[in-house]
Amino acid sequence: LALMLGGQRPQQLLRVKRSDVDLDAKMLKILDPKGRRTQARVHTLPIPPQTLTYFRTLLAYNPDAEFLFTSDGKRPVSIDTLSSAVTQISGGAYQLRDLRRTSETMLAALGISKDLRAQIQSHGLGGVQDRHYDRHDYMPEKCRALEKWNCELERIRTAD
């Protein structure tokens, strides 16, 4: 999902709660504590159609759990657990941050502007312009970009 959602920070995605997922509105809320903020910024993303099945499965898997990604039903999966699994599967040559960097690069290659990539990945949105003047949520643009991105991922997945 981190990849299909445009390269979200795995640590932030692991902290997503059931209440942060709205399948009717097809919206996902992620809390972004990065930077010099005292309170985490709400980062809202559209849920691309290609990911709906994954979200439905996760929500059904632990129906009483607070967190979407949990192994015990009480706490979110730790980033260390996920990192260890990725290292074991990949043989050690791969790191979680590679997903984010690769997504950013490939989104650029698809013609997604730097400003829109920043909106998708929650990069550098704390400046004066973003904090005080630009109130647009970029949801239609993020939705189109993520749909284009997921079509590209599917093209790669099914390529010979």
Disulfide bonds with the S-S distance in Angstrom:
none
